[in-house]
Amino acid sequence: MSTLFLSISLAFIMPMMVMSIATMMSKKTINEREKSSPFECGFDPKSSARMPFSIQFFLIAVIFLIFDVEIALILPTINIIKTSNIMVWTLTIMSFIMILMGGLYHEWNQGALKWAE
């Protein structure tokens, strides 16, 4: 019981100590305009260094990432076919794929997959 309590308390105390030390060490001084502006060989920048970013690229990337991870979760289940009941495996995989298709249908209906109008 005491080793379990010690392990759990260390699991909470150590990250708190690391975060507090990192916070104390990363205190920034006063922000100056020159420090936060991009450096262009000593000259003042002609325009903003931040370029506008299309939200469509971001949405497609997030959707791809979600579906890619979910497909990667399906692939190892192929090895389970030999050891499990084929009916249970089929129902599990089909329900997982139906949830994926429901998410894709929802994204399609919301217009997240429209690239240009």
Secondary structure, 3 states (H helix, E strand, C coil): CHHHHHHHHHHHHHHHHHHHHHHHHCCCCCCCHHHHCCCECCECCCCCCCCCCCHHHHHHHHHHHHHHHHHHHHHHHHHHHHCCCHHHHHHHHHHHHHHHHHHHHHHHHHCCCCCCC
